[in-house]
Structure formats: structure tokens, C-alpha cells
């Protein structure tokens, strides 16, 4: 049975794409994994793909053969891209998606038939019909935040939205992991927010530090694992990935 995961919060700039891509890469070391770029900014697609994109996610959702859009990144690791600077996904979400609220469940079923064990969804920082339909289809959602005051509001807002989805559709989406991203323990304010967040007992808290080499790696279409295997962030990224697959 395929396991589907999303990284999401109603706030930009917290590193959702960076975490999605690196953790998906790590999972792919032992499980056949696909990263699905559901953000109209197409950051994941820009990161991992050098070639032009002929078929994208919105094509699959509208009946084109799924295999046409799947791009291989490396052995066991694939992506369904979204075209940069293209409005197809946005237009589909605004005009047709309301008629097909479970289409991402159908997508997961088709991916399972192709042998995929994990699907990692990279979402935009909103809660439109598109994000709601994706959340309906997943097994688990993880919230990345940065160590700042407004992150607490973001957690509460997203938790409330997720509860509405669970109640409306009789779902029980797993939500017990928070990643504090870009943390620097030498900053006193970061330590203070970390201490507060660690008191949120219903969540497992993960801490991923700052590392400029992560941004550098993306310029070369690589993950931090490929670009700089000695990065101090890798240990915590490994822990998150292993907890997600139960290793």
C-alpha cells in the first residue's frame, strides 16, 4: 500500500520544498518514491529538472497518461512536475477540481499500480480547493515552521483547518510531526521558541539547522545528500525520513 505524505502550513518561506525534496530523496534510498509538485511556483520542478517539461501534473489530472509526466531523477526517485510560469494547474483547480474532490486518491492508486511505495506532495502555502483535495488523499501531513513568534499562530490555524477536513469527510489524517527549520541554537530567541515548541506535547518536534550549502545544492539540481554529504543537517533529515517509513 502506497503511503502519501505532505509538508504543509499556511505560511511561505519555511522551507517546505527543501524539506520535501531532501526527505523524499532519503526515503528513495530504500523505497520507490515519487515527489509531486503541487505548487504553481514549481520550485521542486525547477530544482530537480534541467530539461523542458512536456507533460505535467495538470495533464495527468485531466486524463493524459500518467507515465508521460513521470520524470526519473535517479534510481528509485521520480517526480511529477508542474511547469514553471504556467497557469494550467491553477486553471484546473479553479474550474474543474470541485467536480473531482477525490482525484488525488485516484492518483495515489495509479502510482501504487506503478510500484511506488511513497508519494511526497509539495504544496503551496494556502488552503484552496487544490490543497484540500490533496490533504484528503494523504496518510500524513508534517508542518515545517521557522523559529519565530508567528509560527505558533500558523500551527494553530493549520490544525483547525485540518480538523474541519477530517470532520467533513470522516477522515483521520495523521498529524503529529513539526519540523523547526532553519534553527540556530546560538540565537537566544531561537532557543526560547524551541523551548516553547517542545512543550507542545501532542507533537514530535524535529530540529533542522541552518546550512547555506542546502541553497547552493539546489543551484546544481542536487540534494544536500549529493552536494555536501557532511552537512550537519543530514542527521536530523535522516531521523525524519526514518520515522516516516518506520525504520
C-alpha positions in Angstrom: 0.0 0.0 0.0 1.4 3.4 -1.0 1.9 5.9 1.8 1.3 9.5 0.9 2.8 12.4 2.8 2.6 16.2 2.5 4.5 19.1 4.0 2.2 22.0 4.7 1.5 25.1 6.7 -0.3 28.3 5.8 2.9 30.3 5.6 5.6 30.7 2.9 9.3 30.8 3.4 9.6 28.0 5.9 11.4 25.5 3.6 8.6 23.2 2.6 10.1 22.5 -0.8 13.6 22.0 0.5 12.4 19.6 3.2 10.1 17.7 0.8 12.8 17.1 -1.8 15.6 16.2 0.6 13.4 13.8 2.7 11.9 12.2 -0.4 15.4 11.6 -1.7 16.4 9.9 1.6 13.3 7.8 1.6 14.1 6.7 -2.0 17.3 5.0 -0.8 15.1 2.1 0.4 11.6 2.8 -1.1 10.4 3.6 -4.6 9.4 7.3 -4.1 7.8 10.0 -6.1 7.8 13.7 -5.4 4.7 15.5 -6.7 5.0 19.2 -7.3 1.6 20.8 -6.5 2.8 24.3 -6.1 2.1 26.6 -9.1 5.5 28.3 -8.4 7.0 24.9 -9.5 10.1 25.2 -7.2 10.5 21.4 -6.9 10.4 21.1 -10.7 13.0 23.8 -11.2 15.2 22.2 -8.6 15.3 18.7 -9.9 14.8 19.0 -13.6 17.1 20.6 -16.2 15.1 19.6 -19.3 11.9 21.2 -20.6 8.7 19.8 -19.2 6.3 18.5 -21.9 3.7 16.9 -19.6 2.9 18.0 -16.1 0.7 17.3 -13.1 -2.4 19.1 -14.5 -2.2 16.9 -17.6 -2.4 13.7 -15.5 -5.4 15.1 -13.6 -7.2 15.8 -16.8 -6.8 12.3 -18.3 -3.4 12.2 -20.0 -1.4 9.0 -19.4 0.3 9.3 -16.0 3.6 7.8 -17.3 4.0 10.7 -19.7 4.5 13.1 -16.8 6.7 11.0 -14.5 10.4 12.0 -14.7 13.2 9.9 -13.3 15.6 11.8 -11.1 17.7 8.8 -10.0 17.2 5.1 -9.3 14.0 4.8 -7.1 13.4 8.6 -7.1 10.9 10.3 -9.5 8.9 13.5 -9.9 5.6 14.6 -11.4 6.4 18.2 -12.3 4.5 21.4 -12.7 5.5 23.7 -15.4 7.1 27.0 -14.2 5.3 30.1 -15.2 2.3 28.1 -16.5 -1.3 28.5 -15.3 -2.6 25.1 -16.2 -2.7 23.7 -12.7 -4.2 26.9 -11.3 -6.9 26.9 -14.0 -7.7 23.3 -13.5 -8.0 23.8 -9.7 -10.3 26.8 -10.2 -12.6 25.4 -12.9 -12.7 21.6 -12.6 -11.4 20.3 -9.3 -14.6 20.9 -7.4 -16.2 18.2 -9.5 -13.5 15.7 -8.7 -12.6 16.1 -5.0 -11.1 12.6 -4.7 -8.9 12.8 -7.8 -5.7 12.7 -5.8 -6.8 9.5 -4.2 -7.2 8.1 -7.7 -3.7 9.4 -8.5 -2.3 7.6 -5.5 -4.0 4.4 -6.6 -2.4 4.7 -10.1 1.0 5.4 -8.6 0.7 2.3 -6.5 0.0 0.2 -9.6 3.3 1.5 -11.0 5.1 0.2 -7.9 5.6 3.4 -6.0 5.7 2.9 -2.2 5.9 6.6 -1.1 4.4 9.8 -2.6 5.6 13.1 -1.2 3.4 16.1 -2.0 5.0 19.6 -2.2 2.1 22.0 -1.6 1.8 25.8 -1.8 1.2 27.7 1.4 -2.5 28.1 1.1 -5.7 26.1 1.8 -7.6 26.5 -1.5 -9.6 23.7 -3.1 -6.4 22.2 -4.5 -4.7 21.8 -1.1 -7.9 20.5 0.4 -8.2 17.8 -2.2 -4.6 16.8 -1.8 -4.9 16.6 2.0 -8.0 14.4 1.6 -5.8 11.9 -0.2 -2.8 11.7 2.1 -1.9 9.5 5.1 0.2 12.0 7.0 0.9 15.7 7.0 4.1 17.3 8.5 4.3 21.0 9.3 7.6 22.9 8.8 8.0 26.2 10.7 10.8 28.6 11.4 11.7 29.7 14.9 9.7 32.9 15.1 6.7 34.2 17.0 4.1 33.9 14.2 4.8 30.3 13.7 2.6 29.4 16.7 -0.4 31.0 15.0 0.4 29.1 11.8 0.3 25.7 13.7 -3.0 26.5 15.3 -4.6 27.8 12.0 -3.5 24.7 10.1 -4.6 22.3 12.9 -8.0 23.9 12.8 -8.3 23.6 9.0 -7.2 20.0 9.1 -9.8 19.2 11.8 -12.5 20.7 9.5 -11.4 18.4 6.7 -11.3 15.4 8.9 -14.8 16.2 10.2 -16.4 17.0 6.8 -15.0 13.9 5.1 -14.8 11.5 8.1 -11.0 11.3 7.7 -8.3 10.8 10.2 -5.2 12.3 8.7 -2.1 11.7 10.9 -0.7 15.0 12.1 1.9 14.7 14.9 5.2 16.0 13.5 6.5 19.5 13.4 9.9 20.4 11.9 11.5 23.6 13.2 13.6 24.6 10.2 16.5 27.0 9.8 17.2 27.0 13.5 20.4 28.4 15.0 20.8 27.5 18.6 23.3 30.2 19.1 20.5 32.7 18.8 18.8 33.3 22.1 15.4 33.9 20.5 15.6 30.6 18.6 16.3 28.8 21.8 13.4 30.4 23.5 10.9 29.5 20.8 12.4 25.9 20.7 11.7 25.5 24.4 8.1 26.7 23.9 7.5 24.4 21.0 8.9 21.4 22.8 6.2 21.9 25.4 3.5 21.1 22.7 3.2 17.5 23.9 0.9 16.3 21.1 3.7 16.8 18.5 7.0 15.2 17.8 9.5 18.0 17.3 12.4 17.8 14.8 15.1 20.5 14.5 16.9 21.2 11.2 19.6 23.7 11.4 20.8 26.5 9.1 23.1 25.5 6.3 23.8 27.7 3.3 25.0 24.7 1.3 21.4 23.5 1.1 20.5 26.5 -1.1 23.8 26.0 -3.0 22.9 22.4 -3.7 19.7 23.4 -5.5 21.6 25.6 -8.0 23.2 22.4 -9.2 19.9 20.3 -9.2 21.1 18.3 -6.3 20.0 17.4 -2.8 22.2 18.2 0.2 23.0 14.4 0.3 24.6 14.6 -3.1 26.1 18.1 -2.9 27.6 18.1 0.7 27.2 14.7 2.5 29.0 16.2 5.6 26.2 18.7 6.3 25.1 18.9 9.9 21.5 18.9 8.7 21.7 15.4 7.3 21.4 13.6 10.7 18.1 15.2 11.5 16.8 14.8 7.9 17.6 11.1 8.2 15.7 10.9 11.5 12.6 12.4 10.0 12.8 10.2 6.9 13.3 7.0 9.0 10.4 7.9 11.3 8.2 8.4 8.3 9.0 4.9 7.0 9.2 3.3 10.4 12.8 2.4 10.0 
